[in-house]
């Protein structure tokens, strides 16, 4: 899964340790900056961002169906967003209003400690082997929640 890229440039040990963990536990292509760990999305690792209020209901629905995966809370200009880490859907779909599909080449910040930093924290920390939601299942659940 994903490329094996790893770039560690930040001065903070917690930042470097988190990046190394994401790389070794999940094989995620990460790099560090002075203040954060950044995940570079790949063809087999995408993200779907939803406003936090809608994301909570979606996560509850996915939990009840047994789906598991990582969800990171991101800072926004005026609201919180939840980014669900997903495998790519089988078919390209137009995102539902208020839902953003971040594709290959997009960088998203990842948490680098137990406390939120710069507005980034895990809503659901990924587990090796269960780190990603199925993109088709997640987008079907989004469409079911918002309707046609």
C-alpha positions as CSV (number, residue, x, y, z in Angstrom):
1,X,0.0,0.0,0.0
2,X,1.3,3.5,-0.9
3,X,4.8,4.4,-1.6
4,X,7.5,4.1,1.1
5,X,8.4,7.8,1.1
6,X,9.5,9.2,4.4
7,X,11.0,12.6,5.0
8,X,11.9,13.8,8.5
9,X,12.8,17.4,8.8
10,X,11.1,18.8,11.9
11,X,13.1,19.5,15.1
12,X,10.5,18.1,17.5
13,X,11.1,14.5,18.6
14,X,7.3,13.9,18.9
15,X,6.9,15.0,15.3
16,X,9.6,12.7,14.0
17,X,8.5,9.8,16.2
18,X,4.9,10.1,14.9
19,X,6.0,10.3,11.3
20,X,8.2,7.2,11.8
21,X,5.2,5.4,13.4
22,X,2.9,6.2,10.5
23,X,5.5,5.1,8.0
24,X,6.4,1.9,9.8
25,X,2.9,0.8,11.0
26,X,0.9,1.8,7.9
27,X,3.5,2.3,5.1
28,X,2.1,5.9,4.7
29,X,4.1,8.4,2.7
30,X,4.7,11.1,5.3
31,X,7.0,14.1,5.8
32,X,7.5,16.5,8.6
33,X,7.6,20.3,8.7
34,X,8.7,22.4,11.6
35,X,5.3,22.0,13.2
36,X,3.5,19.0,11.9
37,X,3.4,15.6,10.2
38,X,2.0,15.6,6.7
39,X,0.4,12.7,4.8
40,X,0.7,12.8,1.0
41,X,-2.3,11.0,-0.4
42,X,-1.6,8.3,-3.0
43,X,-3.7,6.4,-5.6
44,X,-4.6,3.8,-3.0
45,X,-5.0,6.2,0.0
46,X,-7.5,9.0,-0.3
47,X,-9.5,11.1,2.2
48,X,-13.1,12.3,2.3
49,X,-13.7,15.4,4.3
50,X,-17.1,16.2,5.9
51,X,-18.1,18.9,8.4
52,X,-17.7,17.5,11.9
53,X,-21.4,17.6,12.8
54,X,-22.3,15.4,9.8
55,X,-19.2,13.3,10.3
56,X,-20.3,12.2,13.8
57,X,-23.5,10.8,12.4
58,X,-21.7,9.2,9.5
59,X,-19.1,7.6,11.8
60,X,-21.9,6.2,14.0
61,X,-23.6,4.7,11.0
62,X,-20.3,3.1,9.8
63,X,-19.6,1.8,13.3
64,X,-23.0,0.1,13.5
65,X,-22.3,-1.6,10.2
66,X,-18.9,-2.8,11.4
67,X,-16.8,-0.6,9.2
68,X,-13.5,0.6,10.7
69,X,-10.9,3.1,9.7
70,X,-9.0,6.3,10.7
71,X,-10.7,9.7,11.0
72,X,-8.7,12.8,11.6
73,X,-10.2,16.1,12.8
74,X,-8.9,19.1,10.8
75,X,-9.0,22.8,11.4
76,X,-11.1,24.9,9.0
77,X,-11.7,28.6,8.6
78,X,-15.0,28.6,10.4
79,X,-15.7,24.9,11.2
80,X,-14.2,21.6,12.1
81,X,-13.8,18.9,9.4
82,X,-13.4,15.2,9.8
83,X,-11.3,13.5,7.2
84,X,-12.1,9.8,6.7
85,X,-9.1,7.9,5.3
86,X,-10.4,5.7,2.5
87,X,-9.4,3.3,-0.2
88,X,-10.4,4.7,-3.6
89,X,-13.9,4.1,-4.8
90,X,-14.4,1.8,-7.8
91,X,-16.1,4.5,-9.7
92,X,-15.4,8.2,-9.8
93,X,-18.4,10.1,-8.2
94,X,-19.3,13.7,-7.9
95,X,-19.1,14.6,-4.2
96,X,-22.3,15.4,-2.4
97,X,-22.7,19.0,-1.5
98,X,-20.5,19.9,1.5
99,X,-18.3,16.8,1.1
100,X,-14.8,17.0,-0.3
101,X,-12.9,14.0,-1.8
102,X,-9.2,14.7,-1.5
103,X,-7.3,12.8,-4.1
104,X,-3.8,11.8,-5.0
105,X,-1.2,14.5,-4.5
106,X,-3.2,16.3,-1.7
107,X,-1.3,16.7,1.6
108,X,-3.2,16.5,4.9
109,X,-1.8,17.0,8.4
110,X,-1.8,14.1,10.9
111,X,-1.7,14.3,14.7
112,X,1.7,13.9,16.2
113,X,0.9,13.5,19.9
114,X,-1.9,12.6,22.3
115,X,-3.1,16.2,22.5
116,X,-4.5,18.2,19.5
117,X,-1.9,20.4,17.9
118,X,-2.7,23.1,15.4
119,X,-6.3,21.9,15.4
120,X,-5.4,18.4,14.3
121,X,-6.4,15.4,16.3
122,X,-7.6,11.8,15.8
123,X,-11.4,11.3,16.1
124,X,-10.7,7.6,15.5
125,X,-7.1,6.5,15.5
126,X,-6.2,4.0,12.8
127,X,-5.3,0.5,13.6
128,X,-2.8,-1.4,11.4
129,X,-4.8,-3.6,9.1
130,X,-7.9,-1.5,9.7
131,X,-6.6,2.0,8.9
132,X,-8.8,2.8,5.9
133,X,-12.5,2.8,5.3
134,X,-13.7,1.3,2.0
135,X,-14.3,4.3,-0.3
136,X,-17.4,2.9,-1.9
137,X,-19.0,2.0,1.4
138,X,-18.2,5.4,2.9
139,X,-19.6,7.4,-0.2
140,X,-22.7,5.2,-0.2
141,X,-23.3,6.0,3.4
142,X,-22.8,9.7,2.8
143,X,-25.3,9.6,-0.1
144,X,-27.8,7.6,2.1
145,X,-27.5,10.3,4.8
146,X,-28.0,13.2,2.5
147,X,-30.4,11.7,0.0
148,X,-30.5,12.2,-3.8
